[in-house]
Each structure stands twice: as structure tokens, then as C-alpha cells.
Amino acid sequence: MQVYKFGGASVKDAQSIKNVASILQKMGYKNTLIVISAIGKTTNALELVIHNYFENKSQLQSSLQEIKKFHNEIILDLFTNENHDVFKKVNVFFRELNQFLISNKSPDYNFVYDQIIGFGELLSTIIISEYLNLRGLNNNWVDVREHIKTDNYYRRAQVNWNKTQQLISSTFNTSVLNITQGFIGSDSNNFTTTLGREGSDYTAAIYAYCLNAEQVTIWKDVPGVLNADPRYFENAQLLNNMSYREAIELAFYGASVIHPKTLQPLQGKEIPLYVKSFLNPQDNGTKISKNSLLNPIIPCFIVKRNQVLISLSSVNFSYIVEENISTIFSLLHQYKMKVGVIQNSAISFSVCIENNYNTLEELLHQLKSKFKVVCNQNVSLYTIRHYNQMAINKIETDKTVLLKQLTQETVQIVTI
């Protein structure tokens, strides 16, 4: 069994979808599961629908129509028969989405977000499934929500592994080509949940674990795992091999090529992960496996922008000790802040966080009742694995450094 994952960039338009079929024909698709993200920028477009649902009802239908138009144009490029079943199947999903927008009574943003955002993956997979059938690659369309069960922590749901393993083991047909959605699952009430942004990689790993897959391949618009994001760093280099541990470290610090949760289930069963280019599918790409040494050993750069640096100090110059730190972390958890780096001294405590849930003001209000607070917004957090002084100089040049922390293999620098 092998698992392929195609992200939004690899299915961004009709030509890209045709390329998916070509990759399968070249690389083989026997005993294969394909996990697919939403087409192109559909997730962003659905986020606009969600925004309009809450904030700008007059633009709600127009934003929805833009998504429908975009998908219909792709379908028309792929299917010459205007009576093909794909049109009906896509329209069913749009009717379901519209019905939810009309009938929903919940004011919970995170719940609404998850019920709407997953339609991107449902639409992409039904279109691609029908196109592969048209090309002679007969396949079985699978609703991932019938397999991956989670709690109801909407937008960052935790997988119920026992239930998920049971459902996949008892209902999954491994003898055919299967296609399913990344990123989404469902809770015990069958409401849609999501696994976090970029969660399609994680979906592939969940299926691979439960199916005892031989390997997982993530298809990207880059040659493999690079030592830096080419959007932000020049002369990024391909990393040919690395261990699970190294990849987990990079993912933890925010390397965008791999979802932070993806590697843990793969490591548990020693399933190798390949990251390859969908433009050059026969190139080697990057292999991530057990006890594989980083090759080449060079500094690896990660940047996370739009971060928040909060610096706390005690009101009466007393020590920041375990009780204070416990309070701080309790508040960070309560307001769903993702922590990037922490640093503390006798009377101060600094933390760099992501304000993904827009709860910063509430958090600051609570912190100011207990500490002196300095808050810097829109800072950048740089992480360098296997750093050297030249790599540090590259980051610090022409920037103001607010925080710097070094360990044996990693340096983290917060700048404005």
C-alpha cells in the first residue's frame, strides 16, 4: 500500500489535475490511496465566505458564486461532455453548503469555520475522481469523515486513534485506487472538523499508519525538502535525506513543507516519507526515514512572520517562579496561543506566540492584571538548525533583535 498526497498547488487548475493523472500513470497506482487538498486558493476563498457570513452578509452570495464559477471553469476544461455526472455531484455539494449557510444557528466561529472550509476538499476530490475515471484510472471516492474521527476542538481537532483505526481497518478497500480528502475529519456527532491548516499531510500519515502502508509521498512544487523557504531565502538547497527526528524538529519550528503532526505516526511504524516534485516526478526528492543522516549537513532556516512577542515582569520585582509560569501557560492554553519560543530570567518572562484565534486582547487583559506587560506585534521569529556564525549574521543584518536564544543545534531570533 502506498499513499500519495497532492496539495493545493499541485491541483491548482485543469492542467495540474491532468498532471496528477500523468504522475499516477508514470509512477503506478496499484494499491494506492490519494489524499488531495482543495484546489488552488479555494481555502482562502472559503475563508472569505466565512468572513462575509459573519461580517458582511451582502457579499456572501457573490463570494460563494466566485468559488462555484472557479470550479465550473475547471470542470469545463476537463470534461467535454456537458452532461457528465460530475456537474450534478459538484452541485450537490454547493447545495449542501448553501443550506448550511441558511439553516445554521450556531454563533461559534470555529464550528462554522469547520463546517464550511471542508467543502474545498470535497469539491476537489469529486472532480479529480471523476476525471481519473475518464482517463481510465478507475477509483473509489472516499468520504474521509467516515474514517477519521476526532474530538470537537474545531479548527485543531485531535484524532481518536482507536475509532479511526477500527473504521479504516473494517471498511477500507485496499485492492482499488482510492481518493479522499485531506485536512478534515468528523466528531462523534458527525459534524466536520479540521486537523489544522496544512493538515492534509497529516491525513496521509493517519491513513498510512492505519493501513500499514509501505511509504507516503507528498507531491510539492519544490524538488523536496529545502534548507529554507525559497519565497524568503535565496539559493535554497535540497536536503536529500534526513531522519524522522530531524524532520520533526524542522516541522515543530514551522517548516512549511511538512505538517508538524505528520511524522509522528509514520515514525511509529517506520514508514518512510518522500517529498517530491510534481513537476519532475521521477527525481529522487527527499527521503525521511529512520536513522537517516541529514545530507547535506547545512544550516536550515525557518521564518514565521506576524508573530507576537510578549515580555512579562513581576510588579514588585519578585521572582518569576513556578507558580507564575504555571499561570502564564494556563492563560496561553486558555486563549489557544501557539508558542514558538520562551525565555525567562529571575524577574522576567518572554514568549513569542501566534495569535491564530484573535484572542490576543483578552490574553493581554488577563496578563496585565498580574504582571507588567510589554507587547510587540508583527515580529518575525527565525529559527536556524545546525547554525553557524555566518548563518546568524545573515538573519541579524539590518534588523533589530528583540530576543535571541541558542542551544547546541538551534538558534531562535525574534526581530522587527
C-alpha positions as CSV (number, residue, x, y, z in Angstrom):
1,M,0.0,0.0,0.0
2,Q,1.3,3.5,-0.9
3,V,-0.2,6.8,0.0
4,Y,0.1,9.9,-2.3
5,K,-0.7,13.4,-1.1
6,F,-1.3,16.2,-3.6
7,G,-1.6,19.7,-2.1
8,G,-3.4,22.7,-3.5
9,A,-0.5,23.9,-5.7
10,S,-0.4,20.5,-7.4
11,V,-4.1,20.7,-8.3
12,K,-4.4,24.4,-8.8
13,D,-6.0,24.3,-12.3
14,A,-7.1,21.9,-15.0
15,Q,-3.6,21.4,-16.4
16,S,-2.3,20.5,-12.9
17,I,-5.1,17.9,-12.5
18,K,-4.2,16.4,-15.8
19,N,-0.6,16.2,-14.5
20,V,-1.8,14.2,-11.4
21,A,-3.2,11.6,-13.8
22,S,0.1,11.5,-15.7
23,I,2.1,11.0,-12.4
24,L,-0.1,8.1,-11.5
25,Q,0.4,6.5,-14.9
26,K,4.2,7.0,-14.7
27,M,4.7,6.0,-11.0
28,G,2.0,3.4,-10.7
29,Y,-1.3,3.4,-8.8
30,K,-1.8,-0.2,-7.7
31,N,-2.9,-0.4,-4.0
32,T,-2.7,3.4,-3.8
33,L,-4.6,6.0,-1.8
34,I,-4.6,9.5,-3.0
35,V,-5.2,12.3,-0.4
36,I,-6.0,15.7,-2.0
37,S,-6.3,19.2,-0.8
38,A,-8.6,21.9,-2.0
39,I,-7.9,23.2,-5.5
40,G,-5.5,26.2,-5.6
41,K,-6.6,29.1,-3.3
42,T,-10.1,27.6,-2.6
43,T,-9.4,27.5,1.1
44,N,-8.7,31.2,1.1
45,A,-11.8,31.9,-0.9
46,L,-13.9,29.9,1.6
47,E,-12.4,31.9,4.4
48,L,-13.8,35.0,2.7
49,V,-17.2,33.3,2.6
50,I,-16.9,32.6,6.3
51,H,-15.9,36.3,6.9
52,N,-18.9,37.5,4.9
53,Y,-21.2,35.2,6.7
54,F,-20.4,36.8,10.0
55,E,-19.4,40.4,9.0
56,N,-20.7,41.2,5.5
57,K,-23.9,39.3,4.6
58,S,-24.4,41.5,1.5
59,Q,-21.3,40.0,-0.1
60,L,-21.9,36.4,1.0
61,Q,-23.6,35.0,-2.2
62,S,-21.2,36.8,-4.5
63,S,-18.2,35.3,-2.7
64,L,-19.8,31.9,-2.9
65,Q,-20.6,32.3,-6.6
66,E,-16.9,33.1,-7.3
67,I,-16.0,29.7,-5.9
68,K,-18.7,28.0,-7.9
69,K,-17.5,29.8,-11.1
70,F,-13.9,28.9,-10.5
71,H,-14.7,25.2,-10.1
72,N,-17.1,25.1,-13.1
73,E,-14.4,26.6,-15.3
74,I,-12.0,23.8,-14.3
75,I,-14.7,21.2,-14.9
76,L,-15.4,22.6,-18.4
77,D,-11.6,22.3,-19.2
78,L,-11.5,18.7,-18.1
79,F,-14.8,17.3,-19.4
80,T,-16.1,17.8,-22.9
81,N,-19.4,16.2,-22.1
82,E,-21.6,18.9,-20.5
83,N,-24.0,16.2,-19.3
84,H,-21.3,14.4,-17.3
85,D,-22.3,13.3,-13.8
86,V,-19.5,15.5,-12.3
87,F,-21.7,18.6,-12.7
88,K,-24.5,17.1,-10.7
89,K,-22.1,15.8,-8.0
90,V,-20.5,19.2,-7.6
91,N,-23.8,21.0,-7.5
92,V,-24.9,18.7,-4.6
93,F,-22.0,20.0,-2.5
94,F,-22.8,23.6,-3.3
95,R,-26.4,23.0,-2.3
96,E,-25.3,21.5,0.9
97,L,-23.0,24.4,1.6
98,N,-25.8,26.9,0.8
99,Q,-28.2,25.0,3.0
100,F,-25.8,25.2,5.9
101,L,-25.4,29.0,5.5
102,I,-29.2,29.3,5.6
103,S,-30.0,27.0,8.4
104,N,-27.1,27.3,10.8
105,K,-28.0,28.6,14.3
106,S,-24.6,28.3,15.9
107,P,-22.7,31.6,16.6
108,D,-19.5,29.7,17.3
109,Y,-17.0,30.9,14.7
110,N,-14.7,27.9,15.0
111,F,-17.6,25.5,14.5
112,V,-18.9,27.4,11.5
113,Y,-15.4,27.6,10.0
114,D,-15.0,23.8,10.0
115,Q,-18.5,23.2,8.5
116,I,-17.7,25.5,5.6
117,I,-14.0,25.1,4.9
118,G,-14.0,21.4,4.2
119,F,-16.1,21.9,1.1
120,G,-12.9,22.8,-0.7
121,E,-11.6,19.3,-0.3
122,L,-14.9,17.6,-1.1
123,L,-15.1,19.6,-4.3
124,S,-11.6,18.9,-5.4
125,T,-11.7,15.2,-4.8
126,I,-15.0,14.6,-6.6
127,I,-13.8,16.5,-9.6
128,I,-10.4,14.7,-9.7
129,S,-12.0,11.3,-9.0
130,E,-14.4,11.7,-12.0
131,Y,-11.5,12.9,-14.2
132,L,-9.3,9.9,-13.3
133,N,-12.2,7.7,-14.2
134,L,-12.5,9.4,-17.5
135,R,-8.8,8.8,-18.1
136,G,-9.2,5.1,-17.4
137,L,-7.8,5.2,-13.8
138,N,-10.8,3.7,-12.1
139,N,-11.1,4.7,-8.5
140,N,-13.2,4.7,-5.4
141,W,-14.2,8.2,-3.9
142,V,-14.0,8.0,-0.1
143,D,-15.5,10.5,2.3
144,V,-12.7,10.9,4.9
145,R,-15.2,11.9,7.5
146,E,-16.4,8.3,7.6
147,H,-12.9,7.2,8.6
148,I,-11.1,9.8,10.6
149,K,-12.9,10.5,13.9
150,T,-11.8,13.4,16.2
151,D,-12.9,15.3,19.2
152,N,-14.8,18.6,18.7
153,Y,-11.9,21.0,19.1
154,Y,-12.9,22.8,15.9
155,R,-10.0,24.1,13.7
156,R,-7.4,21.9,15.5
157,A,-9.2,18.6,16.3
158,Q,-7.4,15.7,17.9
159,V,-7.7,12.3,16.3
160,N,-9.5,9.5,18.1
161,W,-7.0,6.9,17.0
162,N,-8.8,3.8,18.3
163,K,-12.1,4.7,16.5
164,T,-10.2,5.8,13.4
165,Q,-8.2,2.6,13.2
166,Q,-11.3,0.5,13.7
167,L,-13.2,2.3,10.9
168,I,-10.3,2.2,8.4
169,S,-9.5,-1.5,9.1
170,S,-13.1,-2.6,8.8
171,T,-14.3,-0.6,5.7
172,F,-11.3,0.4,3.6
173,N,-10.9,-1.5,0.3
174,T,-7.1,-1.7,-0.4
175,S,-7.5,-3.5,-3.7
176,V,-8.5,-0.5,-5.7
177,L,-7.3,3.1,-6.3
178,N,-8.9,5.2,-3.6
179,I,-9.2,9.0,-3.5
180,T,-10.1,11.0,-0.4
181,Q,-9.9,14.4,1.2
182,G,-7.1,15.8,3.3
183,F,-7.4,18.2,6.3
184,I,-10.9,17.2,7.5
185,G,-12.5,14.6,9.8
186,S,-15.6,14.4,11.9
187,D,-16.6,14.3,15.5
188,S,-18.9,11.9,17.4
189,N,-21.9,13.9,16.2
190,N,-20.7,13.7,12.5
191,F,-20.0,17.4,12.3
192,T,-17.0,18.2,10.2
193,T,-13.8,19.0,12.0
194,T,-10.4,20.1,10.7
195,L,-6.9,19.0,11.7
196,G,-5.2,22.4,11.4
197,R,-4.0,24.3,8.4
198,E,-1.8,22.2,6.1
199,G,-3.4,19.2,7.8
200,S,-3.7,17.2,4.5
201,D,-0.1,15.8,5.1
202,Y,-1.3,14.6,8.5
203,T,-4.3,12.9,6.9
204,A,-2.0,11.0,4.6
205,A,0.1,9.9,7.6
206,I,-3.1,8.8,9.5
207,Y,-4.2,6.5,6.7
208,A,-0.6,5.2,6.2
209,Y,-0.4,4.3,9.8
210,C,-3.8,2.6,9.9
211,L,-3.2,0.7,6.6
212,N,0.5,-0.2,7.4
213,A,1.5,1.5,4.2
214,E,4.9,0.8,2.6
215,Q,5.5,4.6,2.0
216,V,4.0,8.0,1.8
217,T,4.8,10.5,-0.9
218,I,4.0,14.2,-0.6
219,W,3.9,15.9,-4.0
220,K,5.1,19.6,-4.0
221,D,6.0,22.4,-6.3
222,V,9.6,22.2,-4.9
223,P,12.2,19.5,-5.6
224,G,11.8,18.1,-2.0
225,V,12.6,19.4,1.5
226,L,14.8,22.5,1.1
227,N,17.0,24.1,3.8
228,A,15.0,27.3,3.5
229,D,11.7,28.6,2.1
230,P,12.6,29.9,-1.4
231,R,10.0,32.6,-1.0
232,Y,12.0,34.2,1.7
233,F,15.6,33.0,1.2
234,E,17.8,32.9,-1.8
235,N,19.8,29.9,-3.0
236,A,17.8,27.3,-1.0
237,Q,19.3,23.8,-1.3
238,L,17.7,20.4,-1.5
239,L,18.1,18.1,1.5
240,N,18.4,14.6,0.1
241,N,17.9,12.6,3.3
242,M,17.0,13.2,6.9
243,S,15.9,11.3,9.9
244,Y,12.4,11.4,11.4
245,R,13.8,13.3,14.4
246,E,15.4,16.0,12.2
247,A,12.2,16.4,10.2
248,I,10.1,16.6,13.4
249,E,12.4,19.3,14.7
250,L,12.0,21.3,11.5
251,A,8.3,20.8,11.5
252,F,8.0,21.8,15.1
253,Y,9.8,25.1,14.4
254,G,7.4,25.8,11.5
255,A,9.0,24.4,8.3
256,S,6.1,24.8,5.9
257,V,6.9,21.8,3.7
258,I,5.8,19.3,6.4
259,H,2.9,19.4,8.9
260,P,4.1,19.2,12.5
261,K,1.9,16.1,13.3
262,T,2.7,14.2,10.1
263,L,5.9,12.5,11.1
264,Q,4.8,11.0,14.5
265,P,2.6,8.2,13.2
266,L,5.0,7.4,10.4
267,Q,7.9,7.1,12.8
268,G,5.8,4.8,15.0
269,K,5.7,2.2,12.2
270,E,8.9,3.3,10.4
271,I,7.1,4.2,7.2
272,P,9.4,6.3,5.0
273,L,8.2,9.7,3.8
274,Y,9.2,11.0,0.4
275,V,8.8,14.7,-0.6
276,K,8.9,15.0,-4.4
277,S,8.3,17.5,-7.2
278,F,5.1,17.0,-9.1
279,L,6.9,18.8,-12.0
280,N,9.7,16.3,-12.1
281,P,8.1,13.2,-10.5
282,Q,11.0,10.8,-11.4
283,D,13.6,12.9,-9.5
284,N,14.6,11.4,-6.1
285,G,13.3,14.3,-3.9
286,T,13.9,14.0,-0.2
287,K,13.6,10.7,1.8
288,I,12.7,10.9,5.5
289,S,13.3,7.6,7.4
290,K,14.7,6.0,10.5
291,N,18.3,6.8,11.4
292,S,18.9,8.6,8.1
293,L,21.7,11.2,8.5
294,L,21.0,14.8,7.3
295,N,22.5,15.1,3.8
296,P,24.0,17.6,3.2
297,I,24.6,19.0,6.7
298,I,24.0,22.7,6.2
299,P,22.1,25.4,8.2
300,C,18.3,25.1,7.8
301,F,16.4,28.4,8.0
302,I,12.7,28.8,9.1
303,V,10.8,32.0,9.4
304,K,7.4,32.7,11.0
305,R,6.0,36.1,10.3
306,N,3.2,38.1,12.0
307,Q,4.2,36.7,15.5
308,V,3.6,38.4,18.8
309,L,6.4,38.8,21.4
310,I,5.1,39.3,25.0
311,S,7.6,40.3,27.7
312,L,6.4,40.0,31.3
313,S,8.0,41.1,34.6
314,S,6.7,40.9,38.1
315,V,5.1,44.0,39.5
316,N,7.1,44.1,42.7
317,F,10.4,42.7,41.3
318,S,9.7,39.3,42.9
319,Y,11.0,36.2,41.1
320,I,9.1,34.7,38.2
321,V,8.9,31.2,39.7
322,E,6.9,28.0,39.1
323,E,3.6,29.5,40.3
324,N,3.8,32.5,37.9
325,I,4.9,30.3,35.0
326,S,2.1,27.9,35.6
327,T,-0.4,30.9,35.5
328,I,1.1,32.2,32.3
329,F,0.9,28.8,30.5
330,S,-2.6,28.2,31.7
331,L,-3.6,31.5,30.1
332,L,-1.8,30.7,26.9
333,H,-3.7,27.4,26.7
334,Q,-7.0,29.1,27.6
335,Y,-6.6,31.6,24.7
336,K,-5.3,29.0,22.3
337,M,-1.9,30.6,21.7
338,K,0.7,28.6,19.8
339,V,4.1,29.1,21.5
340,G,7.2,29.5,19.3
341,V,9.9,30.3,21.9
342,I,10.1,31.1,25.6
343,Q,12.8,32.7,27.6
344,N,12.9,33.6,31.3
345,S,15.2,35.1,33.9
346,A,14.8,35.7,37.6
347,I,12.3,38.6,37.2
348,S,11.2,38.4,33.6
349,F,9.5,36.0,31.1
350,S,9.2,36.4,27.4
351,V,7.2,34.3,25.0
352,C,6.7,34.5,21.2
353,I,3.3,33.4,20.1
354,E,0.9,33.1,17.1
355,N,-2.5,34.9,17.6
356,N,-4.4,32.5,15.3
357,Y,-7.6,32.7,17.2
358,N,-7.7,36.5,17.6
359,T,-7.7,36.3,21.3
360,L,-4.7,38.5,22.0
361,E,-6.6,41.4,23.6
362,E,-8.3,39.1,26.1
363,L,-5.0,37.4,26.9
364,L,-3.2,40.8,27.5
365,H,-6.1,41.9,29.7
366,Q,-5.6,38.9,31.9
367,L,-1.8,39.2,32.0
368,K,-1.9,42.9,32.8
369,S,-3.8,42.1,36.0
370,K,-0.8,40.1,37.3
371,F,2.3,41.4,35.5
372,K,4.0,44.3,33.8
373,V,3.5,43.6,30.1
374,V,5.3,44.8,27.0
375,C,3.8,43.6,23.7
376,N,5.4,43.7,20.3
377,Q,3.2,42.7,17.4
378,N,4.1,41.8,13.8
379,V,7.6,40.5,14.8
380,S,9.4,37.7,12.9
381,L,10.7,34.5,14.5
382,Y,13.7,33.0,12.8
383,T,14.9,29.5,13.6
384,I,18.2,28.1,12.3
385,R,19.0,24.4,12.7
386,H,22.7,23.5,12.5
387,Y,23.6,27.1,12.6
388,N,27.0,28.8,12.2
389,Q,28.0,32.4,12.7
390,M,27.6,33.2,9.0
391,A,24.0,32.0,9.2
392,I,23.3,34.1,12.3
393,N,24.8,37.2,10.6
394,K,22.6,36.6,7.6
395,I,19.5,36.9,9.7
396,E,20.6,39.7,12.0
397,T,21.9,42.1,9.4
398,D,19.8,45.3,9.2
399,K,17.3,44.0,11.8
400,T,16.6,44.9,15.4
401,V,16.9,41.8,17.6
402,L,14.4,41.6,20.4
403,L,15.2,38.1,21.7
404,K,17.9,35.5,20.9
405,Q,18.2,32.0,22.3
406,L,20.9,29.4,21.4
407,T,21.1,25.7,22.1
408,Q,23.7,23.3,20.8
409,E,22.0,22.8,17.4
410,T,19.4,25.5,17.2
411,V,19.2,29.3,17.4
412,Q,16.0,31.3,17.6
413,I,15.9,35.0,16.9
414,V,13.0,37.4,17.2
415,T,13.3,40.5,15.1
416,I,11.5,43.6,13.9
